[in-house]
Amino acid sequence: MTRSDTTRFRHHQAILVAAIVGTIGALPLASARAYLLPVLLVPLALAAWAWRAGTDADARGLRLRALAGARRISWEQVVELGADPRGRAVARLDDGQRLLLPAVRGEDLPRLVAAAGRGSVEPAQ
């Protein structure tokens, strides 16, 4: 599979901008005293999460990416795709586990299924 065969779902880039602004805003506080330096870790961790976290979908399966790791799930393990009451996409696996798909909304499910090469899906009524 090439990168062009992969559909990527990422969080909105405004989160990254907010983390940069937060880092700049935390600099005066962190530079006031040495014990306040860890304050900078919060916006930096948020920036790293916004840059990395999300879901990648291709014909082989899903790759769920978080701040410090990734998990690969094949399409054979996925029993059902749906949305929770808050509009976030959820995958139910064959072992009964329910996984929240990072950065995927309920209205993105047709794109997710199309990335699998399984055709299309009708939106739920």
Backbone torsions as a table, in degrees:
resi	resn	phi	psi	omega
1	MET	NA	138.1	174.9
2	THR	-96.1	168.0	179.7
3	ARG	-63.2	-28.8	-178.8
4	SER	-72.0	-17.5	177.5
5	ASP	-84.0	-3.0	-176.6
6	THR	-102.0	130.1	173.6
7	THR	-94.9	125.2	-176.8
8	ARG	-108.4	135.1	174.8
9	PHE	-117.6	121.9	-179.2
10	ARG	-130.0	157.8	175.9
11	HIS	-68.3	159.0	-178.1
12	HIS	-61.5	139.5	-176.5
13	GLN	-70.2	-10.6	175.1
14	ALA	-62.8	-27.3	177.0
15	ILE	-64.1	-40.9	178.1
16	LEU	-64.3	-41.5	177.9
17	VAL	-63.2	-42.5	178.7
18	ALA	-63.1	-37.4	178.3
19	ALA	-66.7	-38.1	177.5
20	ILE	-65.8	-44.0	177.2
21	VAL	-62.6	-40.4	177.3
22	GLY	-62.9	-38.1	177.4
23	THR	-64.6	-45.6	179.0
24	ILE	-63.1	-40.4	178.7
25	GLY	-68.2	-30.0	-179.3
26	ALA	-81.8	-16.1	-178.2
27	LEU	-57.0	-47.9	179.3
28	PRO	-60.8	-39.3	178.8
29	LEU	-66.9	-46.4	-177.6
30	ALA	-67.4	-28.9	-179.6
31	SER	-86.5	-6.6	-179.9
32	ALA	-71.0	-42.2	-179.5
33	ARG	-142.3	147.3	-177.8
34	ALA	-63.5	-35.9	-178.0
35	TYR	-72.1	-9.0	177.0
36	LEU	-93.4	-1.4	179.0
37	LEU	-56.5	-36.5	178.8
38	PRO	-60.8	-15.0	176.0
39	VAL	-58.2	-31.0	179.6
40	LEU	-68.3	-20.5	-177.8
41	LEU	-67.5	-30.7	-177.4
42	VAL	-64.0	-56.0	179.4
43	PRO	-68.1	-29.4	177.4
44	LEU	-68.3	-39.5	176.3
45	ALA	-66.1	-38.7	176.9
46	LEU	-62.8	-41.3	178.3
47	ALA	-63.8	-43.3	178.8
48	ALA	-63.6	-41.4	178.3
49	TRP	-63.8	-44.3	-179.0
50	ALA	-63.8	-33.5	-179.0
51	TRP	-74.1	-37.1	-169.2
52	ARG	-100.6	-40.5	-169.6
53	ALA	-67.2	144.7	177.7
54	GLY	159.0	-169.6	-179.9
55	THR	-128.1	133.7	173.8
56	ASP	-113.1	134.6	-179.7
57	ALA	-127.3	135.0	174.4
58	ASP	-144.9	-171.9	-175.7
59	ALA	-67.0	-22.1	-179.6
60	ARG	-84.0	-29.1	-179.0
61	GLY	159.8	-155.9	-178.3
62	LEU	-112.4	146.7	171.8
63	ARG	-125.4	114.2	-179.7
64	LEU	-96.5	120.4	-176.1
65	ARG	-110.7	133.7	177.7
66	ALA	-121.7	-171.7	-178.9
67	LEU	-61.7	-43.9	-173.5
68	ALA	-127.8	48.5	177.2
69	GLY	159.8	173.3	179.0
70	ALA	-146.6	154.1	178.1
71	ARG	-132.5	132.1	179.5
72	ARG	-102.7	130.3	179.0
73	ILE	-127.9	126.0	178.3
74	SER	-79.4	157.1	179.6
75	TRP	-64.6	-25.6	178.5
76	GLU	-65.5	-25.7	178.9
77	GLN	-80.5	-20.8	-175.8
78	VAL	-84.5	120.0	179.5
79	VAL	-93.4	-38.7	-174.0
80	GLU	-151.4	142.8	172.0
81	LEU	-116.9	136.8	-179.9
82	GLY	-159.6	-174.1	179.2
83	ALA	-120.9	144.6	175.8
84	ASP	-85.4	175.4	-178.2
85	PRO	-60.1	-22.5	179.4
86	ARG	-88.2	0.9	176.9
87	GLY	88.0	10.4	178.2
88	ARG	-90.3	145.8	-179.4
89	ALA	-78.4	139.3	-178.9
90	VAL	-131.2	138.9	174.5
91	ALA	-112.4	131.4	174.3
92	ARG	-101.2	128.5	-176.6
93	LEU	-96.1	167.7	-177.0
94	ASP	-66.1	-18.2	177.0
95	ASP	-91.1	7.0	178.3
96	GLY	90.9	-8.2	-179.7
97	GLN	-71.5	141.1	176.8
98	ARG	-110.4	126.2	-178.8
99	LEU	-116.3	131.2	172.3
100	LEU	-78.7	128.4	-178.9
101	LEU	-89.3	111.7	-176.0
102	PRO	-59.3	132.6	174.7
103	ALA	69.8	7.6	178.2
104	VAL	-105.8	127.1	177.8
105	ARG	-98.5	167.0	179.3
106	GLY	-59.3	-37.9	-179.9
107	GLU	-73.6	-8.6	177.0
108	ASP	-87.9	-5.3	-176.0
109	LEU	-58.8	-39.3	176.5
110	PRO	-60.8	-38.2	175.9
111	ARG	-65.3	-36.8	179.8
112	LEU	-65.8	-44.5	179.4
113	VAL	-67.3	-38.7	177.9
114	ALA	-63.6	-34.3	178.0
115	ALA	-65.6	-26.2	178.9
116	ALA	-77.0	-14.4	-176.8
117	GLY	76.9	21.9	-177.0
118	ARG	-100.8	11.2	-179.5
119	GLY	98.6	-148.7	-178.1
120	SER	-123.9	170.5	-179.4
121	VAL	-132.1	143.5	176.5
122	GLU	-83.1	138.7	176.1
123	PRO	-65.0	145.0	179.9
124	ALA	-69.7	144.2	179.5
125	GLN	-88.9	NA	NA
